[in-house]
Amino acid sequence: MATVRLGQKHRVLARGIPDSYSNAMANYFGSGPTDLELARAQHTIYCQTLEDEGLEVTLLEADQNHPDCVFVEDQAIVIDGHVLLPIPGHPSRVAEQPPIAEFLSKHYSPEKIFRMSSECKMDGGDLLRLGDLFFVGRSSRTNDAGIAVLRELLDRLGHELRVINLPPEALHLTSISSTPTDKIIFAPEGYIDKQSFGQLPDDSQIIWMPKEEVYGCNTIGLEGGKVIIAEGYPTVLATVKELGLTPTVIDMSQIRAADGSLTCLSIFY
């Protein structure tokens, strides 16, 4: 989940991989998972990596009727003690949300939980936070009505929202970018105009990666200068080290095969 600061990452919600995972949608990074056992092993390592960093990980049961249910990031947006439950952008994923909403309702009071109306559409993967500055991708999964509801919440919380138009070859904003720290954005060349993010605060920066390492631009930054990155992206790895950060590299091949990235697998709450 890319809407919480590093210092807010203490608890994580994840979900198991269903037997039907081989039927997960795959149109961007992969052509579909081919090894269920390996996918589950990679997911286990992912959760264990977060636990090893001191985070409390809760794993919900998989829903066998929903091949993409492991990608929980899209189902809830947590910002500064508030929860926005969007209407997922693909109809097949709408019914994944109830168990996640039920879980979060045990941790947040009703007045802190908001739902979108029927004309709205948004995936949590289209949100990116840099300090108190938020970006949302206008994409095939996120529409203007959904963006308007998000803007209303962010205005109430005193945060700025900027909209980035995503190209057809990008699933989500976080599919092609991330914030390994609260002051740095990783983004790939060739996907969006370099002016798309606008003027950043003086202490912040965008680091542009080679287009062929777009998948590696999705990272998870943690407290203490630690960053989880996907295996196989040498420029991303070298940059993390050059920044004085400590990388943890994990194999995401069977997650990528279903168009999933590191942040897709978790909700920090």
Protein Blocks (a to p, Z undefined) as FASTA:
>chain_A
ZZbcfklmmbccdddddfklmmpccfklmgbdfblklmmmmmmmmmmmmmmnopacdddd
ddfklmklmmmmlmpcceehiacddddfblklmmmmmmmmmmmmmmpcfklpccddfkbc
cdfklpccehjaccddddfkbcfklmmmmmmmmmmnopacddddddfklmblmlmgccfb
fkbccddehkacfklnopadfkbccddddfklmmmmpccddehhiacddehifklmmmmm
mnopacddddfklmmmnopafklmpccZZ
